[in-house]
Amino acid sequence: MIALVPLVVLLPLLGAALALLFSRRPILQRAITVVVLAAVAVLAIVLLVEVDTGATLVMQVGGWPAPFGVSLVVDRLSALMLSISAIVLLAVLVFAIGQGLADGDQETPVSIYHPAYLVLAAGVFTAFIAGDLFNLYVGFEILLVASYVLITLGGTEPRIRAGTTYIVVSLLSSLLFLAAIAMLYGSTGTVNIAQLSERIADLPAEVQTLLHVMLLMGFGIKAAVFPLSFWLPDSYPTAPAPVTAVFAGLLTKVGVYAIIRTETILFPSPELNTALLIVALLTMVFGILGAIAQADIKRMLSYTLVSHIGYMMLGVGLGTAAGVAAAIFYTVHHIVVQTTLFLAAGLIERRGGTTSINSLGGLLKASPVVGILYFLPALNLGGIPPFSGFLGKLGLLQAAAAVGTPLAYTLIGAAVVVSLLTLYPLARTWNLAFWRPRSEVDNYESMITAELHDDPWADGSTTTRSLSGLMVGATTAMVCVSVGITLLAGPLYALSTRAGDDLQGTEQYVSSVLDPDPATDAEGAAP
Amino acid sequence: MTVSLGLLIPMAVLYACGVYLLLEKSITRVILGFLLIGNATNILLLITAGRPGSAPITDGSSDEPYSDPLPQALILTAIVITFAVSAFLMALVYRSWKLAREDALEPDAEDLAVARRAGASAEVPEGAYRDTDFETEDDPLEPSAAADDDEAAEAGSGTRG
């Protein structure tokens, strides 16, 4: 079973190489990408079942024992994130293939899209199974370099502009992370996460704080936590719909995952929890205020993404097992819902020719399917019962109430208000784009559009294109997954709770990496 | 841990210069800044290897101390990553230059619109772009000048290359 662990990274990387070799055979290339990601999705679910019923899987690469070699660690949190990201990557890939087929591949140059997409997947998976801080850095770099290619796909002027902002900000966060690794190594003499966890506790308090803040800054930029989130709404919306969807769903969550690991394994002491909670509050509030001001659906969704990162920070900042468990459940829910909404925005763009709600109208009549595919995840994101968004928020609020400090209660209040405010831009989009008759779009006078202005540099083109079955199918599948998370919320929440419990107290993680039982050791030595 | 001043001072200087260049509006300078900070971080990694001067690695038969090989391995990885990313960034700058004839990073259109709506001045101060001009002293913000610029660039592109 342990031999499956490196396969989740190896398969996408080998697939990327194959896809690049066959860049002139589009059909073969698509087949390779789909098969590889489907295989990884199956593998990840097998790993999840295995890890949940058995022990944490630890692979020592090359047979070198733990503190010297590179460890790959799959515990419940890793396996859960692996499974959900593999499913999301597969669905978005099908959407992209549908869009490529319908457009004759003018918008997504097929020869580089598929290899870059697989490399991105490999980077995400590497980050999730890294048991070594430097390996985590390498995972981040793999996914970032692939994302640079994807965000500037086609090389049009707006994409180059947005891509440059994105790349420079990402580079800065990577350099911060690398400098933090150097300083951690200088002070502890190891980069193995389990060994770091043992040794950091012996460092002087000021050194600990410095290292902790540097790591959080590096991950905070990637996760788009409030003061470090400015880059996200500027760079995501210009990319093609499938790229934005996968970025919004996964890339920020890799940052959130790294923050969860930092807070639970590396620095379990509660010294920065108050700061994290305040940052969570600001992220929620400023994100949603930004979303309300936007006329463009993709930009509005980017701001709601930032806003909801605040909920995950809330769970992590509480520092309790219940808080971390709720944050994990909310992360899984949010990956699915945010990706689905961006895919739905892609469908709206094709059907209505634009993503500005000032110029959209009559979509419900024109395409009821798109209406349903937008409406369900929108309600879910807003946290309407009985959807998983409601359950995740309920878990977070219960965890916060259990802590019971005045700050925790302030956050409960803010989370409820932000949840209501989230409904406003989503419902406004529904009213204007779907319910408003097409004939009323010109000269439309209303209080809700008085302050909404379009992007002054938008080209204003409103070419509508037909929807392909694959695109609608992929989005429908994602909506089904989000409904599935709602239906299976009980077992999934129990799983998140077990994952959160695993992370409470570092002993379990440390002992499973550093003192593996002889059986796993022997298996690990023979790759 | 002994830290060599000979490494510490270059590291500090590289970081300082790198941060200064990263804050520039010209993308070329941002790349240079990124390269400097990347190298400064590599030196930081090298410093963590401890005292210089010991043997690179020994077979373990003598008690002689040898230097820690791990930071060197980390630096090698970091250099490869920095190299790949700077190559990509340079391609990006070239593309940006071909498209816009401008090395500066444009402010986000939506941000400008929001600033304008709020009544705040979104105008870029006079001469803000001047330090990035390549061939002309025309202010690229002036629409007419920019248009002339484009024509001149178009006309010149044949001879240039």
Interface residues (C-beta under 8 A of the other chain):
Chain A: F134 V138 E141 V145 Y148 V149 T152 G155 T156 E157 I160 R161 A162 G163 T164 T165 I167 V168 L171 L172 L175 L178 A179 I181 A182 M183 Y185 G186 V191 P233 D234 A293 Q294 D296 R299 E451 H453 D455 P456 W457 A458
Chain B: M1 L22 I27 V30 F34 I37 G38 T41 L44 L45 I47 T48 L70 P71 L74 T77 A78 I81 A84 V85 F88 L89 L92 R95 S96 L99 A100 L105 E106 D108 A109 E110 D111 L112 A113 V114 R117
